[in-house]
Amino acid sequence: MIRQAQAAVRRFLPRGNFGGGKGLALGALALVALWGFSGVYRVQPDELGVVMRFGAFDRTAPPGLNYRIPWPVEAVTTPRVTRINRVDVGFRGNAEAPVTAAGRIGAARDVLAESLMLTGDENIIDIDFAVFWRIRDAGDFLFNTRNPEDTVKSAAESVMREIIGRTQIQAALTEARAQIEQDVRRGTQAIMDQYRAGVEITQVQMQKVDPPAAVVDAFRDVQRANADRERVRNEAESFRNDIIPRARGESERMVAEAQGFRDGQIARARGEAGRFTAVLGAYSQAQDITIRRIYLETMEEILKRNNMILVDDRLQGLVPFLPLDGARGAPGAGQGQPRPAIPPAAVAPMVQQQQRPGAVR
């Protein structure tokens, strides 16, 4: 290799002057040119160049071809700032595997020291979740934290334990999961900003939220009992919402009927009193006429409900007629009964007999 390098240098140097000053100068210039050309570097589209001068942060370089002072003056690090990184808390395994029916990641190993947490109502819950993050500031990411991934994991676990410690277990298992994820994301981002870690938390995703495996059967029994309690309570509420308005409507109807009956009775009594007052006034002005009118109206009211029988006083052996059904008070007695047909030949003698003294009506 040394001989090949010497032969390559001789091709660029004049013959017979390899050891002269001119040859050394040309060699030095070639080395300087190579050293200067080594400062050209390329930054990929998903990367950001971080230039360090004598080990200290100096500047950042955009994607594409860039230049730096070659080693040992400046060095370049190109972290991937657009890649979404993932940190698993509570389990270890294949992040790309599908979630099973039990809520666990396929081929994953549960880490109970991280996943077991205490809820606000003093119950233990097993939570596995993943934190997704990316680099927001490459300079802060490289120089302000020694291990950014462990920092993100510790901060997310701490915030999750704090939020679960204020949450009821029933809410954590059901409707509060989305809210918990948002609160953990905001809390973890606040810690990263305080550390100036140059990290942006994009998402927190809860993979599994279950009671501990040792008590999961008893917990499910409690959940079923709570569901039955809610069902019975809802049925009772439905029955109450149905029967109370119906009873109120019935009471309003009865009150309205009573008020109508009261108003009717009062109006009827007032009408009767006014009628009596009017009759009394007429009686005081013409007593004979008023008495006769009252008698005639009363008799008309009594006789219009009875059958009328005309008897000739010349007839002998008549049998008295006694309406027993009417005397017993049978409904419809004396009313609506068909009257006996009177032959036309007997009508004239009866009419003439009515005009004689002794005729009975």
VOFI-618759 format. One record per atom (N, C-alpha, C): x, y, z; residue in one letter. Coordinates in steps of 0.1 Angstrom, whole numbers, padded with zeros to 4 digits, always signed. Example, Ala and Ser with C-alpha at 12.3 -4.5 7.8 and 13.67 -1.06 7.14 Angstrom:
2
+0132-0057+0078A
+0123-0045+0078A
+0132-0033+0078A
+0128-0022+0071S
+0137-0011+0071S
+0129+0000+0079S
! end
This chain:
361
+0008-0012+0000M
+0000+0000+0000M
+0009+0013+0000M
+0020+0012+0007I
+0029+0023+0007I
+0035+0026-0006I
+0039+0015-0013R
+0045+0016-0026R
+0035+0021-0036R
+0022+0017-0035Q
+0012+0022-0044Q
+0009+0037-0042Q
+0010+0041-0029A
+0008+0055-0026A
+0019+0064-0032A
+0032+0058-0030Q
+0043+0065-0036Q
+0043+0066-0051Q
+0038+0055-0057A
+0037+0056-0072A
+0027+0066-0076A
+0016+0067-0069A
+0006+0077-0073A
+0011+0091-0071A
+0019+0093-0061V
+0024+0107-0059V
+0034+0110-0069V
+0043+0100-0074R
+0053+0102-0084R
+0047+0106-0097R
+0035+0101-0100R
+0028+0105-0113R
+0025+0120-0113R
+0023+0126-0102F
+0019+0140-0101F
+0032+0149-0100F
+0043+0143-0097L
+0055+0151-0094L
+0064+0150-0106L
+0072+0160-0108P
+0082+0160-0119P
+0093+0149-0117P
+0098+0143-0128R
+0108+0132-0126R
+0121+0138-0121R
+0126+0131-0112G
+0139+0134-0106G
+0139+0145-0095G
+0127+0150-0092N
+0126+0161-0082N
+0117+0157-0070N
+0116+0144-0068F
+0107+0139-0057F
+0111+0144-0044F
+0124+0144-0042G
+0129+0148-0029G
+0131+0163-0028G
+0129+0171-0038G
+0132+0185-0038G
+0121+0193-0031G
+0123+0205-0029G
+0114+0214-0022G
+0101+0216-0030G
+0102+0216-0044K
+0091+0218-0052K
+0081+0206-0051K
+0086+0194-0050G
+0078+0182-0049G
+0071+0182-0035G
+0078+0186-0025L
+0072+0186-0012L
+0061+0196-0011L
+0063+0208-0017A
+0052+0218-0018A
+0040+0213-0025A
+0042+0206-0036L
+0031+0201-0043L
+0023+0190-0035L
+0031+0182-0028G
+0025+0172-0020G
+0016+0178-0009G
+0023+0188-0003A
+0015+0195+0008A
+0002+0201+0003A
+0003+0208-0009L
-0009+0214-0014L
-0020+0203-0017L
-0015+0191-0022A
-0025+0181-0025A
-0031+0176-0012A
-0023+0175-0002L
-0029+0170+0011L
-0039+0181+0017L
-0035+0193+0015V
-0044+0204+0020V
-0057+0204+0012V
-0056+0202-0001A
-0068+0201-0010A
-0077+0190-0006A
-0071+0178-0003L
-0079+0167+0001L
-0085+0169+0015L
-0078+0176+0024W
-0083+0179+0037W
-0095+0189+0036W
-0093+0199+0027G
-0104+0208+0025G
-0116+0202+0019G
-0114+0193+0009F
-0125+0187+0002F
-0133+0178+0012F
-0126+0173+0022S
-0133+0164+0032S
-0144+0171+0040S
-0144+0184+0039G
-0154+0191+0047G
-0168+0192+0040G
-0169+0187+0028V
-0182+0186+0021V
-0190+0174+0027V
-0202+0177+0030Y
-0211+0166+0036Y
-0225+0168+0031Y
-0233+0158+0032R
-0247+0158+0027R
-0256+0155+0038R
-0267+0163+0039V
-0278+0161+0049V
-0290+0155+0042V
-0296+0144+0046Q
-0307+0138+0040Q
-0320+0146+0043Q
-0330+0144+0034P
-0343+0152+0036P
-0349+0151+0050P
-0348+0139+0056D
-0354+0137+0069D
-0344+0140+0081D
-0333+0146+0078E
-0323+0149+0088E
-0321+0164+0089E
-0313+0168+0099L
-0309+0181+0102L
-0294+0181+0106L
-0286+0189+0100G
-0272+0188+0103G
-0269+0197+0115G
-0262+0192+0125V
-0258+0200+0137V
-0242+0200+0136V
-0237+0212+0134V
-0223+0215+0133V
-0217+0218+0147V
-0207+0211+0151M
-0200+0214+0163M
-0186+0218+0160M
-0182+0229+0166R
-0168+0234+0165R
-0160+0232+0177R
-0150+0223+0176F
-0142+0219+0188F
-0151+0213+0199F
-0162+0206+0195G
-0171+0199+0204G
-0182+0207+0209G
-0183+0220+0206A
-0194+0229+0211A
-0203+0232+0199A
-0216+0233+0203F
-0226+0235+0192F
-0224+0249+0186F
-0224+0249+0172D
-0221+0261+0165D
-0233+0266+0157D
-0239+0256+0149R
-0250+0260+0140R
-0257+0247+0135R
-0268+0249+0128T
-0275+0238+0121T
-0274+0240+0106T
-0275+0229+0099A
-0274+0229+0085A
-0287+0223+0079A
-0293+0229+0068P
-0305+0223+0063P
-0302+0211+0054P
-0312+0203+0049P
-0309+0192+0041P
-0303+0196+0028P
-0294+0188+0022G
-0287+0190+0010G
-0272+0190+0012G
-0264+0195+0002L
-0250+0196+0003L
-0246+0208+0012L
-0236+0206+0021N
-0232+0217+0030N
-0217+0215+0032N
-0211+0225+0038Y
-0197+0225+0040Y
-0194+0229+0054Y
-0184+0222+0060R
-0179+0225+0073R
-0163+0225+0073R
-0157+0231+0083I
-0143+0231+0084I
-0139+0216+0088I
-0131+0210+0080P
-0128+0196+0082P
-0122+0193+0096P
-0122+0181+0099W
-0117+0176+0112W
-0102+0180+0114W
-0098+0184+0125P
-0105+0183+0138P
-0112+0196+0143P
-0114+0205+0134V
-0120+0218+0138V
-0135+0216+0140V
-0142+0211+0130E
-0157+0210+0131E
-0161+0196+0128E
-0172+0192+0134A
-0178+0178+0132A
-0193+0180+0130A
-0199+0171+0123V
-0213+0172+0120V
-0220+0159+0125V
-0232+0161+0131T
-0241+0151+0135T
-0255+0153+0128T
-0260+0143+0122T
-0273+0144+0114T
-0284+0136+0121T
-0290+0141+0131P
-0302+0133+0136P
-0314+0134+0127P
-0323+0124+0128R
-0335+0124+0120R
-0346+0132+0128R
-0349+0143+0123V
-0358+0152+0130V
-0373+0150+0126V
-0375+0143+0115T
-0389+0141+0111T
-0394+0127+0114T
-0386+0118+0119R
-0390+0105+0123R
-0398+0105+0136R
-0409+0098+0136I
-0417+0096+0148I
-0411+0085+0156I
-0406+0087+0168N
-0401+0077+0177N
-0411+0072+0187N
-0409+0060+0192R
-0419+0054+0201R
-0412+0049+0214R
-0419+0052+0225V
-0414+0047+0238V
-0425+0039+0245V
-0423+0026+0248D
-0433+0018+0254D
-0431+0018+0269D
-0442+0020+0277V
-0442+0021+0291V
-0452+0010+0296V
-0446+0001+0305G
-0455-0010+0310G
-0453-0023+0303G
-0447-0023+0292F
-0445-0036+0284F
-0433-0034+0275F
-0428-0045+0271R
-0417-0046+0261R
-0421-0056+0250R
-0419-0052+0238G
-0422-0062+0227G
-0422-0055+0214G
-0428-0062+0204N
-0429-0057+0191N
-0439-0046+0190N
-0435-0034+0187A
-0444-0023+0186A
-0453-0024+0174A
-0449-0031+0164E
-0458-0032+0152E
-0468-0043+0152E
-0467-0052+0163A
-0476-0063+0163A
-0490-0059+0167A
-0501-0066+0162P
-0514-0061+0165P
-0518-0064+0179P
-0529-0056+0183V
-0534-0057+0197V
-0543-0070+0198V
-0541-0078+0208T
-0549-0090+0209T
-0562-0087+0216T
-0571-0097+0217A
-0584-0095+0223A
-0583-0091+0238A
-0573-0095+0245A
-0571-0091+0259A
-0565-0077+0261A
-0562-0071+0249G
-0557-0057+0250G
-0542-0056+0250G
-0535-0068+0250R
-0520-0067+0250R
-0514-0067+0236R
-0503-0062+0235I
-0495-0062+0222I
-0491-0076+0220I
-0492-0081+0208G
-0488-0095+0205G
-0473-0096+0207G
-0469-0108+0213A
-0455-0111+0216A
-0449-0101+0225A
-0456-0094+0234A
-0451-0084+0243A
-0449-0090+0257A
-0441-0084+0265R
-0438-0088+0278R
-0442-0077+0288R
-0451-0080+0297D
-0456-0070+0306D
-0446-0067+0317D
-0444-0054+0320V
-0435-0050+0330V
-0443-0044+0341V
-0446-0052+0352L
-0455-0048+0362L
-0450-0036+0370L
-0437-0035+0371A
-0431-0024+0379A
-0435-0010+0373A
-0438-0010+0360E
-0442+0002+0353E
-0457+0003+0351E
-0464-0008+0350S
-0478-0007+0346S
-0487-0007+0357S
-0484-0012+0369L
-0493-0012+0380L
-0493+0002+0387L
-0506+0008+0388M
-0507+0021+0393M
-0519+0022+0403M
-0519+0032+0411L
-0530+0033+0421L
-0539+0044+0417L
-0552+0041+0417T
-0562+0051+0412T
-0567+0060+0423T
-0575+0069+0420G
-0580+0079+0430G
-0589+0073+0441G
-0596+0062+0438D
-0604+0055+0448D
-0597+0043+0454D
-0583+0043+0454E
-0575+0034+0460E
-0577+0019+0455E
-0578+0019+0442N
-0577+0006+0435N
-0565+0005+0426N
-0560-0007+0424I
-0549-0010+0415I
-0553-0013+0401I
-0546-0006+0392I
-0550-0008+0378I
-0537-0011+0370I
-0538-0019+0359D
-0527-0022+0351D
-0528-0015+0338D
-0519-0006+0335I
-0520+0003+0323I
-0507+0001+0315I
-0508-0002+0302D
-0497-0002+0293D
-0500+0010+0282D
-0490+0018+0280F
-0493+0029+0270F
-0480+0032+0263F
-0481+0038+0251A
-0470+0042+0243A
-0470+0057+0241A
-0457+0062+0240V
-0455+0077+0239V
-0448+0078+0225V
-0454+0087+0217F
-0448+0090+0203F
-0442+0104+0204F
-0430+0105+0199W
-0423+0118+0200W
-0413+0120+0188W
-0409+0132+0186R
-0400+0135+0175R
-0391+0147+0180R
-0380+0149+0173I
-0370+0159+0176I
-0376+0173+0171I
-0377+0182+0180R
-0382+0196+0176R
-0370+0205+0175R
-0360+0204+0183D
-0348+0213+0183D
-0336+0204+0184D
-0329+0202+0173A
-0318+0193+0173A
-0307+0197+0182A
-0304+0210+0184G
-0293+0214+0193G
-0296+0211+0207G
-0308+0214+0212D
-0312+0210+0225D
-0313+0195+0227D
-0317+0188+0217F
-0319+0174+0218F
-0305+0167+0220F
-0294+0172+0214L
-0281+0166+0215L
-0273+0170+0227L
-0276+0182+0232F
-0266+0188+0242F
-0273+0190+0256F
-0286+0190+0257N
-0292+0194+0270N
-0297+0181+0278N
-0298+0170+0271T
-0301+0158+0279T
-0292+0147+0275T
-0288+0138+0284R
-0278+0128+0282R
-0285+0116+0274R
-0298+0112+0279N
-0305+0101+0272N
-0319+0106+0270N
-0322+0112+0259P
-0336+0117+0257P
-0347+0107+0257P
-0344+0095+0252E
-0355+0085+0252E
-0359+0081+0267E
-0349+0079+0275D
-0352+0075+0289D
-0358+0087+0296D
-0355+0099+0292T
-0361+0111+0298T
-0376+0112+0295T
-0379+0109+0282V
-0393+0109+0278V
-0401+0098+0285V
-0395+0087+0286K
-0402+0075+0293K
-0404+0078+0308K
-0394+0083+0315S
-0396+0087+0329S
-0406+0098+0331S
-0406+0108+0323A
-0416+0119+0324A
-0430+0114+0321A
-0432+0106+0311A
-0445+0101+0308A
-0451+0092+0319A
-0442+0084+0324E
-0447+0075+0335E
-0451+0082+0347E
-0443+0093+0350S
-0446+0101+0362S
-0459+0108+0360S
-0461+0114+0349V
-0474+0122+0346V
-0486+0112+0346V
-0484+0100+0340M
-0495+0090+0340M
-0499+0086+0354M
-0489+0084+0363R
-0492+0080+0377R
-0499+0091+0384R
-0495+0104+0381E
-0502+0115+0388E
-0516+0116+0384E
-0519+0115+0371I
-0533+0116+0366I
-0541+0105+0370I
-0536+0092+0370I
-0544+0081+0374I
-0547+0082+0389I
-0538+0088+0397G
-0540+0089+0411G
-0551+0099+0414G
-0556+0107+0405R
-0567+0116+0407R
-0580+0111+0400R
-0579+0099+0393T
-0590+0094+0385T
-0596+0082+0392T
-0610+0081+0391Q
-0616+0069+0396Q
-0614+0057+0386Q
-0614+0045+0392I
-0610+0034+0383I
-0621+0031+0372I
-0634+0034+0376Q
-0644+0032+0366Q
-0643+0041+0354Q
-0639+0054+0357A
-0637+0063+0346A
-0625+0060+0338A
-0614+0055+0345A
-0602+0052+0337A
-0604+0040+0328A
-0614+0031+0331L
-0616+0019+0323L
-0626+0022+0312L
-0633+0033+0312T
-0644+0035+0302T
-0642+0049+0295T
-0649+0059+0300E
-0651+0071+0292E
-0640+0081+0293E
-0631+0079+0303A
-0620+0090+0306A
-0607+0086+0299A
-0606+0076+0291R
-0594+0072+0285R
-0588+0083+0275R
-0597+0089+0267A
-0592+0099+0258A
-0587+0111+0265A
-0594+0115+0276Q
-0590+0127+0283Q
-0577+0124+0291Q
-0575+0112+0296I
-0562+0108+0302I
-0551+0109+0292I
-0553+0104+0280E
-0542+0105+0270E
-0538+0120+0267E
-0548+0128+0266Q
-0545+0142+0263Q
-0538+0149+0275Q
-0542+0146+0287D
-0536+0152+0299D
-0521+0147+0300D
-0519+0134+0298V
-0505+0129+0298V
-0496+0135+0288V
-0502+0137+0276R
-0494+0143+0265R
-0490+0158+0269R
-0500+0165+0274R
-0497+0179+0278R
-0487+0180+0290R
-0489+0171+0300G
-0480+0171+0311G
-0466+0167+0307G
-0464+0157+0299T
-0451+0153+0295T
-0444+0164+0287T
-0452+0170+0278Q
-0446+0181+0270Q
-0441+0193+0279Q
-0449+0195+0289A
-0445+0206+0298A
-0431+0203+0305A
-0429+0190+0309I
-0417+0186+0315I
-0405+0187+0305I
-0408+0183+0293M
-0397+0184+0282M
-0394+0198+0279M
-0403+0207+0279D
-0400+0221+0277D
-0392+0227+0289D
-0396+0222+0301Q
-0388+0227+0312Q
-0374+0222+0312Q
-0371+0210+0307Y
-0358+0205+0306Y
-0351+0210+0294Y
-0358+0217+0285R
-0352+0221+0272R
-0346+0210+0264R
-0354+0199+0264A
-0349+0187+0258A
-0350+0187+0242A
-0356+0196+0236G
-0358+0197+0222G
-0367+0186+0216G
-0376+0181+0224V
-0385+0170+0221V
-0399+0175+0220V
-0407+0170+0210E
-0421+0173+0209E
-0429+0160+0211E
-0438+0159+0220I
-0446+0148+0222I
-0458+0149+0213I
-0459+0140+0204T
-0470+0140+0194T
-0483+0133+0198T
-0481+0122+0205Q
-0493+0114+0209Q
-0490+0105+0221Q
-0500+0102+0229V
-0499+0092+0239V
-0511+0082+0237V
-0508+0070+0236Q
-0518+0060+0232Q
-0518+0049+0243Q
-0529+0047+0249M
-0531+0037+0260M
-0534+0024+0253M
-0525+0014+0255Q
-0527+0001+0248Q
-0536-0009+0256Q
-0535-0009+0269K
-0543-0018+0278K
-0546-0011+0291K
-0558-0012+0295V
-0563-0007+0308V
-0571-0017+0314V
-0566-0025+0324D
-0573-0036+0330D
-0570-0036+0345D
-0578-0043+0353P
-0575-0046+0367P
-0563-0056+0367P
-0556-0058+0378P
-0546-0068+0379P
-0551-0082+0376P
-0543-0090+0370A
-0547-0104+0366A
-0552-0112+0377A
-0547-0110+0389A
-0551-0118+0401A
-0566-0115+0405A
-0571-0103+0402V
-0584-0100+0407V
-0594-0096+0395V
-0590-0100+0383V
-0598-0096+0371V
-0612-0102+0371V
-0613-0115+0376D
-0626-0122+0376D
-0635-0115+0386D
-0630-0112+0398A
-0638-0105+0408A
-0642-0091+0403A
-0633-0085+0397F
-0636-0071+0392F
-0647-0072+0381F
-0646-0082+0373R
-0657-0083+0362R
-0670-0086+0369R
-0670-0094+0379D
-0683-0096+0386D
-0688-0083+0392D
-0680-0075+0398V
-0684-0062+0403V
-0689-0053+0391V
-0682-0053+0380Q
-0687-0046+0369Q
-0701-0050+0364Q
-0703-0063+0364R
-0716-0068+0360R
-0727-0064+0370R
-0723-0064+0383A
-0733-0060+0393A
-0736-0045+0391A
-0726-0037+0389N
-0728-0023+0386N
-0737-0020+0374N
-0735-0028+0364A
-0743-0027+0352A
-0757-0030+0355A
-0760-0041+0362D
-0773-0045+0366D
-0780-0034+0375D
-0772-0028+0384R
-0777-0017+0392R
-0781-0006+0383R
-0773-0002+0374E
-0777+0009+0365E
-0789+0006+0357E
-0790-0007+0352R
-0802-0011+0344R
-0814-0010+0353R
-0814-0015+0365V
-0826-0014+0374V
-0829+0000+0377V
-0819+0008+0379R
-0822+0022+0382R
-0828+0029+0370R
-0823+0026+0358N
-0829+0032+0346N
-0844+0028+0344N
-0846+0015+0347E
-0860+0010+0346E
-0869+0018+0356E
-0864+0019+0368A
-0872+0026+0378A
-0874+0041+0374A
-0864+0047+0369E
-0865+0061+0364E
-0876+0062+0353E
-0876+0052+0344S
-0885+0052+0333S
-0899+0050+0338S
-0901+0041+0348F
-0914+0039+0354F
-0919+0052+0361F
-0910+0058+0368R
-0914+0070+0375R
-0917+0082+0365R
-0909+0083+0355N
-0912+0093+0345N
-0925+0090+0337N
-0930+0078+0338D
-0943+0075+0331D
-0954+0076+0340D
-0953+0072+0353I
-0965+0071+0362I
-0967+0085+0368I
-0957+0093+0371I
-0959+0106+0378I
-0967+0115+0368I
-0963+0117+0356P
-0971+0126+0347P
-0985+0121+0345P
-0987+0108+0345R
-1000+0103+0343R
-1009+0106+0355R
-1003+0104+0367A
-1010+0107+0379A
-1013+0122+0380A
-1004+0130+0377R
-1006+0145+0377R
-1017+0149+0367R
-1017+0143+0355G
-1028+0145+0346G
-1041+0141+0351G
-1042+0129+0357E
-1054+0124+0363E
-1059+0134+0374E
-1050+0138+0382S
-1054+0147+0393S
-1059+0161+0387S
-1052+0165+0377E
-1057+0178+0371E
-1071+0176+0365E
-1073+0164+0359R
-1086+0162+0353R
-1097+0162+0363R
-1094+0155+0374M
-1104+0154+0385M
-1107+0168+0391M
-1096+0176+0393V
-1098+0189+0398V
-1106+0198+0388V
-1104+0196+0375A
-1111+0204+0365A
-1126+0200+0365A
-1128+0186+0366E
-1142+0182+0367E
-1149+0187+0379E
-1142+0187+0390A
-1148+0192+0403A
-1151+0207+0402A
-1142+0214+0396Q
-1145+0228+0394Q
-1156+0231+0385Q
-1157+0223+0374G
-1168+0224+0365G
-1181+0221+0371G
-1182+0210+0379F
-1194+0206+0387F
-1198+0217+0396F
-1188+0223+0403R
-1191+0234+0413R
-1196+0246+0406R
-1190+0250+0395D
-1195+0261+0387D
-1209+0259+0382D
-1212+0246+0377G
-1225+0243+0372G
-1235+0243+0383G
-1232+0238+0395Q
-1242+0238+0406Q
-1244+0252+0411Q
-1234+0260+0411I
-1236+0274+0415I
-1244+0282+0405I
-1242+0280+0392A
-1250+0286+0382A
-1264+0282+0383A
-1266+0268+0384R
-1280+0263+0385R
-1287+0269+0397R
-1280+0269+0409A
-1287+0274+0421A
-1290+0289+0419A
-1281+0296+0413R
-1284+0310+0411R
-1296+0312+0401R
-1296+0303+0391G
-1307+0304+0382G
-1321+0301+0389G
-1321+0290+0397E
-1333+0287+0405E
-1337+0298+0414E
-1327+0304+0421A
-1330+0315+0430A
-1335+0327+0422A
-1329+0330+0410G
-1335+0341+0402G
-1349+0338+0397G
-1351+0325+0393R
-1365+0321+0389R
-1375+0323+0401R
-1371+0318+0413F
-1380+0319+0424F
-1382+0334+0427F
-1372+0342+0426T
-1374+0357+0429T
-1384+0363+0419T
-1382+0358+0406A
-1391+0364+0396A
-1406+0359+0398A
-1407+0346+0402V
-1421+0341+0406V
-1427+0349+0418V
-1418+0351+0427L
-1423+0358+0439L
-1427+0372+0436L
-1420+0379+0427G
-1424+0392+0423G
-1437+0392+0415G
-1439+0382+0406A
-1452+0381+0399A
-1463+0377+0409A
-1460+0369+0419Y
-1471+0365+0429Y
-1475+0377+0437Y
-1466+0385+0440S
-1470+0397+0448S
-1478+0407+0440S
-1477+0406+0427Q
-1485+0415+0419Q
-1499+0409+0415Q
-1499+0396+0412A
-1512+0390+0409A
-1512+0376+0415A
-1518+0375+0427Q
-1517+0362+0434Q
-1526+0351+0428Q
-1538+0355+0424D
-1547+0345+0419D
-1542+0339+0406D
-1538+0348+0397I
-1532+0343+0384I
-1520+0335+0386I
-1511+0339+0395T
-1499+0332+0397T
-1501+0318+0403T
-1510+0317+0412I
-1514+0304+0419I
-1519+0295+0408I
-1529+0300+0400R
-1534+0291+0390R
-1524+0287+0379R
-1515+0296+0376R
-1504+0292+0366R
-1495+0282+0372R
-1491+0283+0385I
-1483+0273+0391I
-1489+0260+0392I
-1502+0260+0395Y
-1510+0247+0396Y
-1511+0240+0382Y
-1513+0248+0372L
-1514+0242+0358L
-1501+0237+0354L
-1490+0244+0356E
-1477+0240+0352E
-1473+0227+0360E
-1476+0227+0373T
-1473+0215+0381T
-1481+0203+0376T
-1494+0204+0373M
-1502+0193+0369M
-1498+0189+0355M
-1494+0198+0346E
-1489+0195+0333E
-1476+0186+0334E
-1467+0190+0343E
-1455+0183+0345E
-1458+0169+0351E
-1468+0167+0359I
-1471+0154+0365I
-1478+0145+0355I
-1488+0151+0348L
-1497+0143+0339L
-1490+0139+0326L
-1480+0146+0322K
-1474+0143+0309K
-1466+0130+0309K
-1463+0125+0321R
-1455+0113+0323R
-1464+0101+0325R
-1478+0102+0325N
-1487+0091+0328N
-1496+0089+0316N
-1500+0076+0315N
-1510+0073+0304N
-1524+0079+0307N
-1531+0083+0297M
-1544+0089+0299M
-1555+0079+0294M
-1565+0077+0303I
-1576+0067+0300I
-1589+0075+0300I
-1597+0074+0290L
-1610+0080+0290L
-1621+0070+0292L
-1630+0072+0301V
-1641+0062+0305V
-1654+0068+0303V
-1663+0061+0297D
-1677+0066+0296D
-1685+0061+0308D
-1692+0071+0314D
-1700+0067+0327D
-1712+0058+0324D
-1715+0056+0312R
-1726+0047+0309R
-1722+0033+0308R
-1709+0030+0308L
-1704+0017+0307L
-1706+0011+0321L
-1709-0002+0322Q
-1711-0009+0334Q
-1701-0020+0336Q
-1698-0024+0348G
-1689-0035+0351G
-1674-0033+0347G
-1670-0020+0349L
-1656-0017+0346L
-1647-0022+0357L
-1635-0027+0353V
-1625-0032+0363V
-1615-0021+0365V
-1613-0017+0377P
-1603-0007+0380P
-1589-0011+0375P
-1581-0001+0369F
-1568-0004+0363F
-1557+0002+0373F
-1549-0007+0377L
-1538-0003+0387L
-1525-0006+0380L
-1517+0003+0376P
-1503+0001+0370P
-1493-0003+0381P
-1492-0016+0383L
-1483-0021+0393L
-1468-0018+0390L
-1464-0020+0377D
-1450-0017+0374D
-1446-0003+0377D
-1455+0007+0374G
-1452+0020+0378G
-1451+0023+0392G
-1460+0015+0400A
-1460+0017+0415A
-1447+0012+0421A
-1442+0001+0415R
-1429-0005+0420R
-1417+0004+0416R
-1419+0013+0408G
-1408+0022+0404G
-1399+0015+0394G
-1404+0006+0386A
-1396+0000+0376A
-1392+0010+0365A
-1380+0010+0361P
-1376+0020+0351P
-1383+0018+0339P
-1388+0030+0334G
-1395+0030+0321G
-1410+0027+0323G
-1414+0025+0336A
-1429+0022+0338A
-1437+0035+0335A
-1447+0033+0327G
-1456+0045+0324G
-1450+0054+0314G
-1438+0051+0309Q
-1431+0059+0299Q
-1428+0051+0287Q
-1431+0056+0276G
-1427+0049+0264G
-1436+0037+0261G
-1447+0034+0269Q
-1456+0023+0267Q
-1465+0027+0256Q
-1468+0018+0246P
-1477+0021+0236P
-1492+0021+0241P
-1498+0032+0238R
-1512+0034+0243R
-1521+0024+0235R
-1532+0019+0241P
-1542+0011+0234P
-1549+0019+0224P
-1550+0012+0212A
-1557+0019+0201A
-1572+0020+0204A
-1578+0031+0202I
-1592+0034+0204I
-1599+0034+0191I
-1609+0026+0189P
-1617+0025+0177P
-1622+0039+0173P
-1622+0042+0160P
-1627+0055+0156P
-1642+0057+0160P
-1650+0046+0161A
-1664+0047+0164A
-1666+0051+0178A
-1657+0048+0187A
-1658+0051+0201A
-1653+0065+0204A
-1646+0071+0195V
-1641+0084+0198V
-1651+0095+0200V
-1661+0095+0192A
-1671+0106+0193A
-1679+0105+0206A
-1685+0093+0210P
-1692+0092+0222P
-1684+0096+0234P
-1670+0093+0234M
-1661+0096+0245M
-1660+0111+0246M
-1658+0118+0234V
-1657+0132+0234V
-1670+0139+0240V
-1681+0133+0235Q
-1694+0139+0240Q
-1695+0137+0255Q
-1691+0125+0259Q
-1692+0122+0274Q
-1684+0130+0282Q
-1672+0135+0277Q
-1663+0144+0284Q
-1670+0157+0287Q
-1680+0161+0279Q
-1687+0174+0281Q
-1698+0173+0291Q
-1702+0160+0294R
-1713+0158+0304R
-1707+0158+0318R
-1716+0162+0327P
-1712+0161+0341P
-1710+0146+0345P
-1700+0143+0353G
-1697+0129+0358G
-1687+0122+0350G
-1682+0128+0338A
-1672+0121+0331A
-1659+0121+0338A
-1651+0111+0338V
-1639+0109+0345V
-1627+0109+0335V
-1617+0117+0338R
-1605+0117+0330R
-1593+0111+0338R
! end
